Amino acid sequence: QVQLVESGGGSVQAGGSLRLSCAASASISSRCMGWFRQAPGLEREGVAAIYLTGGFAVYADSVKDRFTVSQDNVDNTLYLQMNRLRPEDTALYYCAAGSWALCSGSSWRRIDAFAFWGQGTQVTVSS
């Protein structure tokens, strides 16, 4: 079991930055860790995923070159640095933990395959 708690969300103007954190109750070094988001009326979508031990990191095209995913295996914390935010980034952001095998190809987008989820943190970007 892994409990995940997100923090760092808030309201910013377009072009601003936020850094999301996801504190895990157990080691994440052997897991695929993902960030997902869900905007009102839309389906949950993958934003980024990382399996640090395997040297894997991937991003959705919509956030590539603006967001950076990282993790600290000492503190068991996952991060998402979000720069040059846009109004369309407004959503509830979740972190999730799953099998390391999810961090390959397009498997990281399989929302149903991630076993553990946080409660989410709201990000609102105004124009």
All heavy atoms as an XYZ file, in Angstrom:
956
protein
N       0.838     -1.200      0.000
C       0.000      0.000      0.000
C       0.869      1.244      0.000
O       1.890      1.294      0.681
C      -0.905      0.007      1.247
C      -2.016     -1.007      1.228
C      -3.154     -0.599      0.318
O      -3.303      0.566      0.008
N      -3.935     -1.571     -0.129
N       0.453      2.211     -0.766
C       1.135      3.499     -0.804
C       0.078      4.578     -0.713
O      -0.866      4.615     -1.511
C       1.943      3.687     -2.107
C       2.637      5.040     -2.089
C       2.957      2.560     -2.277
N       0.230      5.450      0.260
C      -0.658      6.609      0.352
C       0.044      7.802     -0.263
O       1.236      8.017     -0.024
C      -1.027      6.883      1.800
C      -1.900      5.790      2.403
C      -2.298      6.094      3.841
O      -1.532      6.696      4.596
N      -3.491      5.681      4.210
N      -0.709      8.568     -1.046
C      -0.145      9.699     -1.777
C      -0.906     10.966     -1.412
O      -2.149     10.961     -1.384
C      -0.251      9.455     -3.287
C       0.422      8.171     -3.805
C       0.061      7.954     -5.273
C       1.922      8.242     -3.641
N      -0.163     12.036     -1.157
C      -0.785     13.312     -0.795
C      -0.159     14.418     -1.634
O       1.044     14.699     -1.520
C      -0.597     13.636      0.695
C      -1.237     14.990      1.023
C      -1.204     12.536      1.562
N      -0.982     15.025     -2.485
C      -0.513     16.111     -3.339
C      -0.616     17.449     -2.620
O      -1.470     17.641     -1.750
C      -1.337     16.196     -4.634
C      -1.358     14.942     -5.479
C      -2.560     14.084     -5.219
O      -3.132     14.179     -4.114
O      -2.951     13.302     -6.113
N       0.237     18.380     -3.029
C       0.181     19.748     -2.529
C       0.822     20.657     -3.569
O       1.453     20.189     -4.521
C       0.912     19.870     -1.187
O       2.279     19.548     -1.332
N       0.657     21.954     -3.372
C       1.310     22.919     -4.237
C       0.420     23.562     -5.278
O       0.864     24.456     -6.003
N      -0.815     23.123     -5.363
C      -1.716     23.745     -6.322
C      -2.081     25.156     -5.910
O      -1.761     25.614     -4.810
N      -2.737     25.871     -6.815
C      -3.139     27.230     -6.520
C      -3.628     27.934     -7.761
O      -3.864     27.309     -8.789
N      -3.766     29.250     -7.646
C      -4.231     30.075     -8.755
C      -3.096     30.977     -9.217
O      -2.479     31.658     -8.396
C      -5.422     30.932     -8.318
O      -6.512     30.118     -7.967
N      -2.851     30.969    -10.510
C      -1.801     31.808    -11.094
C      -2.306     32.411    -12.398
O      -3.268     31.926    -12.986
C      -0.504     31.013    -11.365
C       0.098     30.498    -10.070
C      -0.763     29.878    -12.337
N      -1.609     33.423    -12.839
C      -1.913     34.010    -14.147
C      -1.151     33.258    -15.228
O      -0.118     32.617    -14.965
C      -1.546     35.488    -14.168
C      -2.458     36.350    -13.300
C      -2.238     37.825    -13.525
O      -1.122     38.264    -13.776
N      -3.302     38.608    -13.438
N      -1.666     33.349    -16.416
C      -1.001     32.714    -17.558
C       0.448     33.183    -17.634
O       0.741     34.365    -17.434
C      -1.740     33.047    -18.845
N       1.326     32.241    -17.906
C       2.749     32.526    -17.953
C       3.470     32.261    -16.646
O       4.712     32.260    -16.599
N       2.709     32.050    -15.591
C       3.303     31.810    -14.282
C       3.745     30.374    -14.086
O       3.654     29.541    -14.996
N       4.215     30.098    -12.872
C       4.750     28.771    -12.548
C       4.175     28.262    -11.237
O       3.813     29.049    -10.354
C       6.280     28.833    -12.422
O       6.892     29.224    -13.627
N       4.113     26.945    -11.130
C       3.761     26.272     -9.889
C       4.590     25.006     -9.796
O       4.975     24.430    -10.817
C       2.275     25.898     -9.854
C       1.260     26.996     -9.575
C      -0.149     26.453     -9.770
C       1.420     27.548     -8.175
N       4.818     24.564     -8.563
C       5.496     23.291     -8.352
C       4.621     22.410     -7.483
O       4.340     22.751     -6.332
C       6.844     23.500     -7.665
C       7.686     22.227     -7.591
C       8.854     22.405     -6.646
N       9.872     21.387     -6.834
C      10.783     21.073     -5.904
N      10.790     21.708     -4.741
N      11.691     20.137     -6.153
N       4.173     21.322     -8.046
C       3.360     20.367     -7.321
C       4.253     19.335     -6.646
O       5.283     18.945     -7.198
C       2.382     19.661     -8.251
C       1.459     20.547     -9.078
C       0.479     19.678     -9.869
C       0.722     21.542     -8.212
N       3.826     18.905     -5.476
C       4.529     17.843     -4.759
C       3.558     16.713     -4.458
O       2.355     16.934     -4.310
C       5.101     18.365     -3.441
O       6.028     19.401     -3.657
N       4.090     15.518     -4.369
C       3.294     14.341     -4.022
C       4.115     13.533     -3.020
O       5.122     12.928     -3.387
C       2.993     13.532     -5.267
S       2.216     11.924     -4.947
N       3.689     13.558     -1.773
C       4.397     12.836     -0.722
C       3.849     11.424     -0.615
O       2.630     11.233     -0.476
C       4.237     13.566      0.606
N       4.745     10.446     -0.668
C       4.346      9.037     -0.602
C       4.678      8.468      0.769
O       5.675      8.844      1.385
C       5.063      8.243     -1.684
N       3.847      7.536      1.209
C       4.031      6.936      2.529
C       5.017      5.780      2.515
O       5.371      5.254      3.575
C       2.684      6.421      3.063
O       2.182      5.408      2.219
N       5.457      5.386      1.326
C       6.400      4.283      1.198
C       7.344      4.577      0.040
O       7.150      5.541     -0.708
C       5.660      2.970      0.972
N       8.318      3.743     -0.116
C       9.316      3.941     -1.159
C       8.680      3.953     -2.551
O       7.798      3.153     -2.847
C      10.368      2.831     -1.096
O      11.260      2.939     -2.181
N       9.142      4.897     -3.369
C       8.663      4.989     -4.753
C       9.763      4.673     -5.746
O       9.574      4.808     -6.949
C       8.048      6.373     -5.043
C       9.088      7.485     -4.826
C       6.818      6.598     -4.192
C       8.593      8.865     -5.246
N      10.914      4.261     -5.254
C      12.068      4.080     -6.132
C      11.864      2.964     -7.145
O      12.482      2.975     -8.204
C      13.317      3.797     -5.299
O      13.168      2.590     -4.572
N      11.012      1.999     -6.854
C      10.812      0.877     -7.763
C       9.463      0.952     -8.463
O       8.995     -0.052     -9.000
C      10.914     -0.442     -7.000
O       9.903     -0.515     -6.008
N       8.862      2.134     -8.475
C       7.537      2.286     -9.059
C       7.544      3.267    -10.224
O       8.381      4.167    -10.283
C       6.523      2.768     -8.019
C       6.254      1.751     -6.921
C       5.089      2.200     -6.060
N       4.769      1.218     -5.035
C       3.983      0.183     -5.241
N       3.442     -0.025     -6.420
N       3.733     -0.652     -4.236
N       6.586      3.082    -11.108
C       6.281      4.096    -12.105
C       5.375      5.117    -11.417
O       4.335      4.754    -10.871
C       5.581      3.479    -13.312
S       5.168      4.667    -14.606
N       5.786      6.365    -11.445
C       5.017      7.437    -10.818
C       4.477      8.352    -11.903
O       5.211      8.748    -12.809
C       5.898      8.236     -9.861
C       6.505      7.409     -8.734
S       5.258      6.679     -7.656
C       4.470      8.152     -6.990
N       3.208      8.683    -11.798
C       2.594      9.490    -12.831
C       1.866     10.704    -12.284
O       1.433     10.722    -11.134
N       1.786     11.710    -13.117
C       0.932     12.872    -12.871
C      -0.191     12.843    -13.910
O       0.073     12.663    -15.104
C       1.708     14.178    -12.997
C       2.580     14.497    -11.829
C       3.948     14.369    -11.761
C       2.169     15.021    -10.563
N       4.388     14.762    -10.529
C       3.315     15.179     -9.773
C       0.932     15.376    -10.019
C       3.274     15.673     -8.465
C       0.886     15.857     -8.725
C       2.043     16.003     -7.960
N      -1.398     13.037    -13.433
C      -2.565     13.070    -14.291
C      -3.373     14.311    -13.945
O      -3.202     14.905    -12.873
C      -3.425     11.813    -14.076
C      -2.724     10.539    -14.437
C      -1.840      9.933    -13.555
C      -2.928      9.946    -15.675
C      -1.171      8.761    -13.898
C      -2.269      8.772    -16.024
C      -1.391      8.190    -15.133
N      -4.255     14.705    -14.839
C      -5.109     15.857    -14.554
C      -6.492     15.629    -15.148
O      -6.656     14.880    -16.103
C      -4.501     17.147    -15.094
C      -4.416     17.235    -16.605
C      -3.660     18.502    -17.015
N      -3.589     18.651    -18.469
C      -2.885     19.604    -19.081
N      -2.196     20.483    -18.356
N      -2.874     19.672    -20.394
N      -7.450     16.295    -14.541
C      -8.818     16.204    -15.024
C      -9.472     17.565    -14.920
O      -9.600     18.131    -13.825
C      -9.615     15.177    -14.225
C     -10.987     14.902    -14.802
C     -11.626     13.668    -14.225
O     -11.224     13.159    -13.186
N     -12.622     13.128    -14.919
N      -9.867     18.078    -16.084
C     -10.582     19.342    -16.146
C     -12.080     19.063    -16.117
O     -12.515     17.968    -16.488
C     -10.196     20.090    -17.424
N     -12.878     20.032    -15.686
C     -14.330     19.823    -15.621
C     -14.906     19.380    -16.957
O     -14.622     19.986    -17.994
C     -14.857     21.202    -15.210
C     -13.731     21.831    -14.482
C     -12.489     21.359    -15.175
N     -15.679     18.305    -16.932
C     -16.324     17.831    -18.134
C     -15.451     17.008    -19.049
O     -15.917     16.543    -20.097
N     -14.191     16.829    -18.679
C     -13.263     16.065    -19.520
C     -12.777     14.825    -18.793
O     -12.867     14.732    -17.572
C     -12.073     16.937    -19.925
C     -12.389     18.186    -20.739
C     -11.107     18.951    -21.050
C     -13.131     17.826    -22.027
N     -12.222     13.897    -19.547
C     -11.668     12.692    -18.960
C     -10.300     12.974    -18.341
O      -9.598     13.910    -18.733
C     -11.538     11.606    -20.022
C     -12.868     11.099    -20.559
C     -12.701      9.930    -21.504
O     -11.561      9.606    -21.860
O     -13.731      9.346    -21.888
N      -9.947     12.154    -17.387
C      -8.615     12.257    -16.789
C      -7.572     11.892    -17.842
O      -7.768     10.951    -18.622
C      -8.508     11.316    -15.587
C      -7.318     11.575    -14.700
C      -7.402     10.765    -13.410
N      -8.577     11.122    -12.626
C      -8.782     10.684    -11.392
N      -7.904      9.884    -10.805
N      -9.874     11.040    -10.733
N      -6.493     12.647    -17.866
C      -5.459     12.403    -18.868
C      -4.083     12.398    -18.245
O      -3.846     13.038    -17.217
C      -5.502     13.491    -19.959
C      -5.199     14.889    -19.460
C      -5.127     15.911    -20.579
O      -5.294     15.545    -21.753
O      -4.898     17.096    -20.257
N      -3.184     11.679    -18.881
C      -1.819     11.627    -18.407
C      -1.064     12.891    -18.747
O      -1.199     13.432    -19.842
N      -0.283     13.373    -17.800
C       0.532     14.569    -17.991
C       2.004     14.181    -18.124
O       2.696     14.635    -19.037
C       0.348     15.541    -16.815
C       1.303     16.723    -16.940
C      -1.098     16.005    -16.724
N       2.481     13.360    -17.199
C       3.882     12.950    -17.212
C       4.046     11.710    -16.348
O       3.207     11.427    -15.489
C       4.791     14.067    -16.687
N       5.117     10.994    -16.596
C       5.421      9.820    -15.783
C       6.918      9.658    -15.682
O       7.667     10.103    -16.566
C       4.789      8.558    -16.364
N       7.352      9.009    -14.605
C       8.777      8.821    -14.378
C       9.033      7.515    -13.651
O       8.277      7.113    -12.764
C       9.364     10.014    -13.583
C      10.884      9.885    -13.441
C       8.696     10.125    -12.216
C      11.531     11.153    -12.875
N      10.069      6.830    -14.090
C      10.622      5.683    -13.380
C      12.112      5.967    -13.296
O      12.869      5.672    -14.213
C      10.328      4.387    -14.116
C      10.994      3.157    -13.512
C      11.029      2.956    -12.141
C      11.583      2.199    -14.342
C      11.647      1.844    -11.595
C      12.194      1.081    -13.814
C      12.235      0.908    -12.435
O      12.836     -0.199    -11.899
N      12.490      6.625    -12.217
C      13.829      7.182    -12.106
C      14.899      6.105    -12.205
O      15.904      6.278    -12.900
C      13.961      7.945    -10.790
C      15.249      8.756    -10.620
C      15.358      9.812    -11.705
C      15.295      9.399     -9.238
N      14.674      4.973    -11.543
C      15.667      3.904    -11.546
C      15.933      3.391    -12.958
O      17.056      3.024    -13.305
C      15.212      2.745    -10.645
O      14.981      3.248     -9.324
C      16.244      1.636    -10.589
N      14.889      3.395    -13.780
C      15.030      2.922    -15.150
C      15.369      4.003    -16.148
O      15.452      3.746    -17.350
N      15.557      5.229    -15.665
C      15.905      6.315    -16.563
C      14.800      6.687    -17.524
O      15.075      7.101    -18.667
N      13.560      6.532    -17.098
C      12.411      6.787    -17.975
C      11.672      8.026    -17.495
O      11.346      8.143    -16.310
C      11.468      5.580    -17.937
C      10.228      5.716    -18.781
C      10.201      5.234    -20.074
C       9.082      6.321    -18.270
C       9.058      5.341    -20.863
C       7.941      6.453    -19.037
C       7.931      5.960    -20.341
N      11.399      8.933    -18.416
C      10.545     10.084    -18.140
C       9.838     10.429    -19.441
O      10.450     10.425    -20.514
C      11.352     11.271    -17.634
N       8.568     10.716    -19.343
C       7.777     10.980    -20.539
C       6.746     12.066    -20.230
O       6.323     12.223    -19.089
C       7.087      9.681    -21.010
C       6.061      9.208    -19.997
C       6.485      9.833    -22.391
N       6.363     12.808    -21.269
C       5.430     13.905    -21.120
C       4.368     13.867    -22.211
O       4.638     13.450    -23.338
C       6.168     15.247    -21.212
C       7.232     15.426    -20.164
C       8.531     14.994    -20.393
C       6.933     16.016    -18.944
C       9.512     15.148    -19.421
C       7.907     16.181    -17.972
C       9.190     15.736    -18.224
O      10.158     15.891    -17.257
N       3.194     14.352    -21.875
C       2.184     14.578    -22.898
C       2.661     15.708    -23.795
O       3.365     16.627    -23.342
C       0.858     14.947    -22.243
N       2.296     15.660    -25.048
C       2.739     16.688    -26.003
C       2.325     18.081    -25.546
O       3.051     19.056    -25.777
C       2.151     16.401    -27.387
C       2.816     15.220    -28.059
O       3.898     14.784    -27.608
O       2.239     14.714    -29.046
N       1.189     18.188    -24.901
C       0.656     19.496    -24.513
C       1.484     20.183    -23.433
O       1.359     21.395    -23.241
C      -0.787     19.348    -24.041
O      -0.866     18.477    -22.926
N       2.316     19.421    -22.714
C       3.100     20.020    -21.625
C       4.600     19.915    -21.857
O       5.389     20.454    -21.063
C       2.740     19.387    -20.265
C       1.240     19.460    -20.014
C       3.239     17.950    -20.173
N       4.974     19.219    -22.911
C       6.406     19.039    -23.185
C       7.091     20.390    -23.299
O       6.555     21.329    -23.876
C       6.558     18.229    -24.470
C       7.880     17.515    -24.638
C       7.845     16.603    -25.854
C       6.884     15.454    -25.662
N       6.890     14.517    -26.804
N       8.275     20.493    -22.743
C       9.099     21.705    -22.750
C       8.589     22.777    -21.797
O       9.186     23.855    -21.704
C       9.222     22.303    -24.165
C       9.902     21.361    -25.137
O      10.796     20.600    -24.700
O       9.531     21.369    -26.315
N       7.496     22.506    -21.090
C       6.997     23.457    -20.081
C       6.992     22.830    -18.688
O       7.233     23.533    -17.698
C       5.583     23.918    -20.426
C       5.459     24.671    -21.734
C       4.072     25.274    -21.899
N       3.018     24.257    -21.931
C       1.981     24.235    -21.088
N       1.857     25.152    -20.156
N       1.060     23.303    -21.194
N       6.714     21.534    -18.613
C       6.631     20.835    -17.330
C       7.835     19.908    -17.183
O       8.339     19.355    -18.164
C       5.367     19.988    -17.263
C       4.073     20.767    -17.171
C       4.026     22.140    -17.354
C       2.886     20.096    -16.905
C       2.834     22.839    -17.267
C       1.685     20.779    -16.812
C       1.667     22.151    -17.002
N       8.252     19.719    -15.934
C       9.341     18.786    -15.641
C       8.953     17.914    -14.448
O       8.593     18.446    -13.388
C      10.647     19.533    -15.314
O      10.996     20.379    -16.409
C      11.777     18.539    -15.068
N       9.027     16.615    -14.644
C       8.727     15.672    -13.567
C      10.045     15.210    -12.946
O      11.042     15.000    -13.646
C       7.907     14.468    -14.095
C       8.665     13.684    -15.147
C       7.469     13.582    -12.939
N      10.041     15.083    -11.630
C      11.228     14.601    -10.930
C      10.791     13.910     -9.643
O       9.625     13.997     -9.249
C      12.187     15.748    -10.620
O      11.571     16.700     -9.769
N      11.729     13.220     -9.028
C      11.385     12.591     -7.754
C      12.609     12.509     -6.869
O      13.746     12.507     -7.349
C      10.767     11.213     -7.953
C      11.700     10.133     -8.472
C      10.943      8.823     -8.696
O      10.052      8.729     -9.536
N      11.315      7.809     -7.938
N      12.358     12.485     -5.586
C      13.394     12.360     -4.575
C      13.164     11.029     -3.872
O      12.198     10.876     -3.132
C      13.298     13.526     -3.589
C      14.401     13.508     -2.558
O      14.918     12.418     -2.230
O      14.744     14.586     -2.050
N      14.042     10.068     -4.126
C      13.862      8.734     -3.555
C      14.252      8.660     -2.089
O      13.986      7.648     -1.439
C      14.643      7.702     -4.363
C      13.985      7.402     -5.693
O      12.791      7.654     -5.884
N      14.754      6.878     -6.627
N      14.887      9.687     -1.577
C      15.206      9.725     -0.143
C      13.955     10.144      0.637
O      13.598      9.529      1.648
C      16.366     10.693      0.134
C      16.594     10.829      1.638
C      17.631     10.204     -0.566
N      13.292     11.172      0.142
C      12.083     11.673      0.804
C      10.804     11.039      0.271
O       9.717     11.345      0.758
C      11.986     13.195      0.647
C      13.083     13.920      1.380
O      13.620     13.342      2.346
O      13.409     15.057      0.994
N      10.936     10.187     -0.732
C       9.755      9.549     -1.336
C       8.745     10.593     -1.792
O       7.547     10.528     -1.477
C       9.100      8.560     -0.362
C      10.000      7.409     -0.025
O      10.725      6.899     -0.885
N       9.988      6.991      1.233
N       9.241     11.565     -2.525
C       8.390     12.657     -2.991
C       8.521     12.810     -4.504
O       9.629     12.782     -5.041
C       8.746     13.970     -2.301
O       8.642     13.804     -0.879
C       7.806     15.080     -2.733
N       7.394     12.970     -5.138
C       7.316     13.217     -6.580
C       7.006     14.687     -6.796
O       6.253     15.283     -6.011
C       6.207     12.347     -7.180
C       5.923     12.465     -8.663
C       7.054     11.834     -9.469
C       4.591     11.807     -8.998
N       7.594     15.266     -7.837
C       7.386     16.682     -8.116
C       6.934     16.874     -9.558
O       7.229     16.079    -10.444
C       8.675     17.468     -7.907
C       9.213     17.404     -6.505
C      10.258     16.534     -6.182
C       8.694     18.212     -5.502
C      10.762     16.470     -4.891
C       9.193     18.158     -4.218
C      10.217     17.287     -3.916
O      10.710     17.232     -2.635
N       6.248     17.993     -9.779
C       5.935     18.431    -11.133
C       6.141     19.939    -11.176
O       5.363     20.693    -10.589
C       4.506     18.072    -11.535
C       4.141     18.403    -12.980
C       4.919     17.490    -13.943
C       2.642     18.262    -13.227
N       7.213     20.353    -11.827
C       7.476     21.774    -12.019
C       6.745     22.217    -13.273
O       6.988     21.675    -14.363
C       8.980     22.031    -12.168
C       9.336     23.478    -12.442
C       9.019     24.386    -11.278
O       9.287     24.052    -10.120
N       8.450     25.552    -11.566
N       5.867     23.184    -13.126
C       5.043     23.635    -14.244
C       5.377     25.093    -14.543
O       5.158     25.965    -13.702
C       3.560     23.487    -13.907
C       3.171     22.076    -13.468
S       1.401     21.872    -13.260
C       1.115     22.984    -11.894
N       5.920     25.341    -15.718
C       6.279     26.687    -16.143
C       5.423     27.113    -17.334
O       4.823     26.277    -18.010
C       7.752     26.734    -16.546
C       8.677     26.393    -15.388
O       8.397     26.705    -14.233
N       9.801     25.759    -15.699
N       5.402     28.400    -17.568
C       4.649     28.972    -18.708
C       3.227     28.389    -18.742
O       2.760     27.906    -19.784
C       5.378     28.716    -20.008
C       6.808     29.261    -19.984
C       7.406     29.444    -21.373
N       7.317     28.290    -22.220
C       8.168     27.285    -22.218
N       9.171     27.282    -21.361
N       8.033     26.286    -23.055
N       2.567     28.457    -17.617
C       1.229     27.886    -17.513
C       0.236     28.609    -18.412
O       0.347     29.826    -18.649
C       0.756     27.927    -16.065
C       1.372     26.834    -15.174
C       1.255     27.195    -13.714
C       0.700     25.499    -15.458
N      -0.726     27.847    -18.901
C      -1.763     28.346    -19.804
C      -3.135     28.100    -19.178
O      -3.295     27.188    -18.362
C      -1.685     27.609    -21.134
C      -0.337     27.667    -21.827
C      -0.281     26.677    -22.950
N       1.000     26.707    -23.667
C       1.377     25.814    -24.559
N       0.550     24.806    -24.868
N       2.537     25.928    -25.156
N      -4.137     28.859    -19.571
C      -5.487     28.609    -19.038
C      -5.946     27.166    -19.251
O      -6.660     26.610    -18.398
C      -6.345     29.602    -19.824
C      -5.412     30.745    -20.111
C      -4.080     30.088    -20.383
N      -5.529     26.563    -20.335
C      -5.951     25.179    -20.615
C      -5.266     24.155    -19.712
O      -5.624     22.975    -19.739
C      -5.703     24.806    -22.091
C      -4.291     25.039    -22.567
C      -4.136     26.371    -23.292
O      -4.737     27.370    -22.835
O      -3.392     26.408    -24.297
N      -4.330     24.596    -18.874
C      -3.721     23.706    -17.882
C      -4.581     23.613    -16.614
O      -4.275     22.827    -15.718
C      -2.327     24.195    -17.494
C      -1.334     24.122    -18.645
O      -1.369     23.118    -19.390
O      -0.541     25.068    -18.801
N      -5.625     24.425    -16.542
C      -6.512     24.410    -15.383
C      -7.150     23.038    -15.228
O      -7.780     22.530    -16.154
C      -7.604     25.481    -15.527
O      -6.993     26.779    -15.513
C      -8.613     25.385    -14.400
N      -6.966     22.436    -14.058
C      -7.480     21.089    -13.813
C      -7.173     20.692    -12.373
O      -6.414     21.364    -11.674
C      -6.842     20.080    -14.772
N      -7.747     19.569    -11.981
C      -7.377     18.913    -10.733
C      -6.258     17.940    -11.069
O      -6.412     17.092    -11.947
C      -8.579     18.185    -10.158
C      -8.464     17.624     -8.741
C      -8.163     18.724     -7.741
C      -9.745     16.891     -8.359
N      -5.127     18.110    -10.410
C      -3.946     17.305    -10.712
C      -3.783     16.202     -9.663
O      -3.839     16.470     -8.458
C      -2.693     18.183    -10.738
C      -2.571     18.994    -12.014
C      -3.428     20.057    -12.269
C      -1.605     18.680    -12.971
C      -3.326     20.784    -13.443
C      -1.499     19.399    -14.148
C      -2.357     20.455    -14.381
O      -2.269     21.176    -15.549
N      -3.560     14.993    -10.160
C      -3.393     13.828     -9.308
C      -2.023     13.202     -9.525
O      -1.519     13.182    -10.653
C      -4.423     12.750     -9.662
C      -5.856     13.144     -9.514
C      -6.550     13.730    -10.568
C      -6.554     12.888     -8.331
C      -7.889     14.068    -10.442
C      -7.889     13.216     -8.196
C      -8.539     13.810     -9.262
O      -9.866     14.139     -9.127
N      -1.462     12.642     -8.472
C      -0.319     11.766     -8.657
C      -0.776     10.331     -8.437
O      -1.775     10.080     -7.749
C       0.833     12.117     -7.736
S       0.547     11.846     -5.985
N      -0.049      9.419     -9.049
C      -0.418      8.007     -8.985
C       0.835      7.147     -8.982
O       1.875      7.550     -9.527
C      -1.305      7.630    -10.166
N       0.728      5.983     -8.368
C       1.840      5.038     -8.303
C       1.394      3.697     -8.851
O       0.281      3.231     -8.578
C       2.318      4.881     -6.866
N       2.287      3.075     -9.617
C       1.970      1.777    -10.187
C       3.211      0.959    -10.395
O       4.316      1.369    -10.023
N       3.038     -0.158    -11.024
C       4.166     -1.042    -11.320
C       5.180     -0.343    -12.206
O       4.802      0.426    -13.101
C       3.664     -2.296    -12.021
O       4.737     -3.008    -12.608
N       6.465     -0.615    -11.972
C       7.518      0.004    -12.782
C       7.291     -0.295    -14.266
O       7.684      0.490    -15.126
C       8.893     -0.513    -12.357
C       9.069     -1.992    -12.560
C       8.812     -2.989    -11.667
C       9.504     -2.656    -13.761
N       9.064     -4.203    -12.213
C       9.497     -4.039    -13.503
C       9.911     -2.206    -15.017
C       9.879     -4.977    -14.459
C      10.291     -3.133    -15.970
C      10.266     -4.504    -15.684
N       6.651     -1.424    -14.572
C       6.435     -1.823    -15.965
C       5.536     -0.855    -16.729
O       5.532     -0.844    -17.964
C       5.850     -3.230    -16.017
N       4.779     -0.044    -16.011
C       3.925      0.924    -16.696
C       4.737      2.012    -17.374
O       4.262      2.644    -18.319
C       2.950      1.554    -15.695
C       1.838      0.655    -15.179
C       1.053      1.374    -14.095
C       0.925      0.229    -16.313
N       5.929      2.239    -16.894
C       6.768      3.287    -17.463
C       7.503      2.746    -18.680
O       8.731      2.576    -18.667
C       7.732      3.832    -16.421
S       7.038      5.173    -15.427
N       6.747      2.499    -19.722
C       7.319      2.059    -20.991
C       6.324      2.389    -22.081
O       5.108      2.288    -21.875
C       7.603      0.554    -20.974
O       6.414     -0.175    -20.835
N       6.850      2.775    -23.218
C       5.990      3.089    -24.352
C       4.845      3.996    -23.958
O       5.060      5.039    -23.348
N       3.646      3.602    -24.331
C       2.454      4.394    -24.013
C       1.686      3.827    -22.827
O       0.590      4.295    -22.514
C       1.538      4.464    -25.238
O       1.125      3.169    -25.601
N       2.244      2.823    -22.172
C       1.548      2.198    -21.044
C       1.273      3.161    -19.908
O       0.336      2.971    -19.140
C       2.358      1.007    -20.517
O       2.440     -0.021    -21.475
N       2.106      4.179    -19.772
C       1.951      5.123    -18.674
C       0.624      5.874    -18.742
O       0.172      6.440    -17.752
C       3.110      6.127    -18.661
C       3.094      7.088    -19.801
C       3.539      6.860    -21.073
C       2.607      8.433    -19.794
N       3.360      7.967    -21.834
C       2.797      8.956    -21.088
C       2.033      9.245    -18.808
C       2.428     10.252    -21.420
C       1.671     10.533    -19.138
C       1.864     11.029    -20.443
N      -0.017      5.861    -19.892
C      -1.298      6.551    -20.027
C      -2.470      5.702    -19.508
O      -3.597      6.179    -19.455
C      -1.551      6.894    -21.496
C      -0.557      7.879    -22.079
C      -0.889      8.168    -23.537
N       0.085      9.036    -24.179
C       0.053     10.358    -24.131
N      -0.905     10.962    -23.454
N       0.970     11.067    -24.747
N      -2.205      4.455    -19.141
C      -3.258      3.539    -18.699
C      -3.691      3.889    -17.281
O      -3.197      3.347    -16.308
C      -2.774      2.098    -18.787
C      -2.568      1.577    -20.190
C      -2.135      0.131    -20.145
N      -3.050     -0.650    -19.300
C      -2.758     -1.844    -18.803
N      -1.581     -2.391    -19.071
N      -3.616     -2.485    -18.058
N      -4.647      4.761    -17.181
C      -5.113      5.235    -15.883
C      -5.571      4.081    -15.008
O      -5.300      4.049    -13.804
C      -6.230      6.272    -16.091
C      -5.647      7.528    -16.745
C      -6.926      6.588    -14.777
C      -6.683      8.525    -17.177
N      -6.243      3.102    -15.581
C      -6.805      2.004    -14.802
C      -5.724      1.084    -14.242
O      -5.985      0.280    -13.356
C      -7.759      1.187    -15.671
C      -7.053      0.591    -16.882
O      -6.117      1.223    -17.415
O      -7.440     -0.507    -17.311
N      -4.485      1.217    -14.744
C      -3.414      0.318    -14.296
C      -2.638      0.852    -13.107
O      -1.874      0.112    -12.484
C      -2.456      0.046    -15.454
N      -2.832      2.105    -12.756
C      -2.151      2.678    -11.594
C      -2.946      2.328    -10.341
O      -4.128      2.642    -10.243
C      -2.004      4.192    -11.740
C      -0.876      4.584    -12.639
C      -1.027      4.566    -14.019
C       0.351      4.964    -12.113
C       0.018      4.918    -14.858
C       1.402      5.325    -12.937
C       1.242      5.302    -14.316
N      -2.282      1.682     -9.384
C      -2.982      1.122     -8.239
C      -3.294      2.141     -7.146
O      -4.270      1.985     -6.412
C      -2.153     -0.013     -7.647
N      -2.451      3.158     -7.025
C      -2.593      4.083     -5.898
C      -2.701      5.512     -6.407
O      -1.947      5.924     -7.288
C      -1.394      3.942     -4.945
C      -1.155      2.534     -4.496
C      -0.128      1.778     -5.031
C      -1.987      1.955     -3.552
C       0.077      0.461     -4.644
C      -1.789      0.642     -3.146
C      -0.760     -0.102     -3.694
N      -3.623      6.259     -5.801
C      -3.906      7.624     -6.239
C      -4.007      8.556     -5.037
O      -4.462      8.161     -3.962
C      -5.239      7.668     -6.990
C      -5.183      7.009     -8.323
C      -5.310      5.673     -8.583
C      -4.974      7.644     -9.586
N      -5.195      5.436     -9.933
C      -4.991      6.644    -10.569
C      -4.785      8.970     -9.980
C      -4.814      6.921    -11.926
C      -4.609      9.245    -11.320
C      -4.621      8.231    -12.278
N      -3.595      9.803     -5.263
C      -3.823     10.836     -4.285
C      -5.203     11.447     -4.484
O      -5.955     11.050     -5.387
N      -5.518     12.424     -3.652
C      -6.824     13.078     -3.698
C      -6.873     14.236     -4.688
O      -7.956     14.710     -5.042
C      -7.206     13.590     -2.312
C      -7.448     12.478     -1.314
C      -8.562     11.552     -1.759
O      -9.670     11.986     -2.031
N      -8.256     10.262     -1.858
N      -5.719     14.696     -5.126
C      -5.680     15.752     -6.121
C      -5.421     17.119     -5.521
O      -5.719     17.385     -4.357
N      -4.867     18.000     -6.340
C      -4.652     19.393     -5.963
C      -5.054     20.262     -7.149
O      -4.720     19.969     -8.295
C      -3.181     19.643     -5.549
O      -3.032     20.979     -5.070
C      -2.209     19.398     -6.690
N      -5.799     21.322     -6.859
C      -6.377     22.143     -7.927
C      -5.368     23.163     -8.448
O      -4.715     23.869     -7.659
C      -7.623     22.881     -7.415
C      -8.275     23.791     -8.424
C      -8.896     23.033     -9.586
O      -9.452     21.959     -9.418
N      -8.787     23.601    -10.786
N      -5.295     23.251     -9.753
C      -4.493     24.272    -10.424
C      -5.430     25.093    -11.297
O      -6.147     24.545    -12.128
C      -3.382     23.636    -11.289
C      -2.692     24.690    -12.144
C      -2.377     22.916    -10.413
N      -5.413     26.399    -11.094
C      -6.266     27.302    -11.872
C      -5.390     28.382    -12.491
O      -4.658     29.080    -11.781
C      -7.336     27.949    -10.990
O      -8.122     26.924    -10.371
C      -8.249     28.836    -11.818
N      -5.464     28.492    -13.808
C      -4.660     29.461    -14.542
C      -5.595     30.447    -15.216
O      -6.432     30.071    -16.031
C      -3.763     28.773    -15.587
C      -2.845     29.800    -16.248
C      -2.946     27.660    -14.958
N      -5.439     31.700    -14.886
C      -6.287     32.738    -15.464
C      -5.568     33.478    -16.583
O      -4.341     33.625    -16.552
C      -6.730     33.716    -14.379
O      -5.598     34.315    -13.780
N      -6.352     33.939    -17.536
C      -5.754     34.625    -18.689
C      -5.596     36.114    -18.424
O      -6.099     36.649    -17.470
C      -6.625     34.401    -19.922
O      -7.923     34.880    -19.686
